[in-house]
Amino acid sequence: MFTTTFVERWTREQVMLIEAEKNLPTDVDLNALVEDYRRSLLRLNYEEVVLQSKLDSVISDAELEAFYEKNKDQYQLEKPILRCLFMKVPTPVPTEVEIQKLWNRANAEDIASMGDYASQYAVSYLLSDSTWYTLAEIGELIPSDIVNSKNINANTDWTLKAKNFKYYLKVLEMKSRKDIAPLSFILEQATRAVLHRRKLKTLDEWREEIYQKALSDNQVKILTN
């Protein structure tokens, strides 16, 4: 069965190649196309080797901040995002009174304590007060009849028992659609953009260096009439 499949695939490929050769437009220089492709492969592979040796891929926080400040208008949000605290705990909730006090205060020390509590008792939780989430990500953690984009806003702070669980949700900050995205939310995109620009600059400088060296070594002569 393997042999039959291989032979049929190979045969189909040959039929297509023969048909392509028979119908190749007369104005197409196939040898020139192959040579162009060969040159492109040579150049691209060599450039990859050069980048591996020359490109510094370490990007400082200061460089990212500078890039973000200069280009942040390009990063408008397509959907609302929020920083929040969230826990989903099975009922009956262990030490419910004590955890509610921590939740109400929610200072840095309390959040750390809630993290210890959540790791023991919560089914799911989000207790990083600096991380941004989309409403859809939060919606996946809470039944749709409890939360949606219409009943979550910048002032949301509630606890609710439903379906054998107690849900805790506290919105710390919220940004609307078309607001400028925070750097931490688009950090991966910004990092890629900075690295791409650095890559282009590195290649431009290297190409110029190679060209000037060829000129100085008399490997290139430009004849004028």
PyMOL commands that set and color helices and strands:
alter all, ss='L'
color gray80, all
select helices_A, chain A and resi 2-22+30-54+61-74+96-105+108-121+135-139+187-216
alter helices_A, ss='H'
color red, helices_A
select strands_A, chain A and resi 81-90+124-126+132-134+157-162+165-175
alter strands_A, ss='S'
color yellow, strands_A
deselect
rebuild
show_as cartoon
